[in-house]
Amino acid sequence: MTVPAELSPDDIRALQKEKSGLRARDLAEESGISEAALVAARVGRDGVTRVASHPNDLIAAVPSLGPVMALTRNRSAVHEKTGAYDNFHPGNHASMVLTEDIDLRMFPSHWAMAFAVEDETDQGTRRSLQVFDKSGDAVHKVYLRDGSDLAAWDPLVRALKIDDQSDTFAAEIRQPPEIPKGDAAKADALRAEWVRMTDTHQFMRVCSKLKMNRLGAYRIAGEPHARSLPVSAVDTMFEALRDRGTEVMLFVGNRGCIQIHSGPIKTLKPMGPWQNVLDPGFNLHLRADHVAEVWAVDKPTQRGNAVSVETFDADGALIFQVFGIPKEGRDSRPEWRKIVAELPTTDKGEA
């Protein structure tokens, strides 16, 4: 099912000209159209070209650009990493980029369309590759930066250009986040399955077997498996990571892409409703006012327990997750466990 088109490409271009100071996502929300429709309206003009969207084509070509900025977001968090794409693992169900700087898990079924975009700014031409899902929400973006290979840009766009260069986009209705699903009658079964896990990836299979989902299971499992934390624990956690220099893995994702930062958190800069991490090579922009639930989670694995802090919005959608780094010679899990253990438990009745 698609959303009825209310604005023509001409109308959208006029709106963009009228409100040129707004970011694309903000303009899309304000005008009630998708971000993909804003970009599509510029195809064939204003430096926008439709390109192949499958990661096996698009992401496989990105290494030629050299160091770039990778951006993955959801409604409440924006995750930005600078580095070179390399070590690409293609796949029709899931694809991966595995480097120290750029660490991605991509799910091609949600990569519905992609554009090569050139924007003129006061600092010069800003070039990017932008991928959207069927509802027109951004899945992943790649921005060229200082040090990128500009000579590789035009050949990449020509190689990836597709026949369809239309300037329209009919968005499908966005699927709402799945509400928390749990069953208190299955609490004992959940806990029994939980302690038998040997890998964190088994957790979702346990949830499926018991007809639960992530947040629903956390609410039922109870300690020591899942412990509810106050919303204030997010800032407490970030401040402890900054002050102690503990390295972590920080995940932000959407249906089509998960992006991971592995390293320290050094510079925090709150600004209005946003909590910002502003470090060289890594930025996180978090709408702290969107965080409705926070959980400390402990899952058994063959390499020791995986402890995480996970945040959810009021609709039950996952915002971000933080884990210790389990790599040999760089194992931050003991220090991370201490930080999590010191975070306060939610008082009864506290939101």
Secondary structure, DSSP 8 states (H G I E B T S, - for coil): -B----S-HHHHHHHHHHTTTS-HHHHHHHHTS-HHHHHHTTBTSTTEEEE--SHHHHHHHGGGG-EEEEEEE-SSEEEEEEEE--SEE--SS-EEEE-SS-EEEE-GGG--EEEEEEEEETTEEEEEEEEE-TTS-EEEEEEE-TTS-GGGHHHHHHHHB-S---S----B-----------GGGHHHHHHHHHT-SSTTHHHHHHHHTT--HHHHHHHH-TTTEEEE-TTHHHHHHHHHHHHT--EEEEEE-SSEEEEEEE----B--BTTEEEEEETTEEEEEEGGG--EEEEEEE--TTS-EEEEEEE-TTS-EEEEEEE-EETTEE-HHHHHHHHHHS----TT--
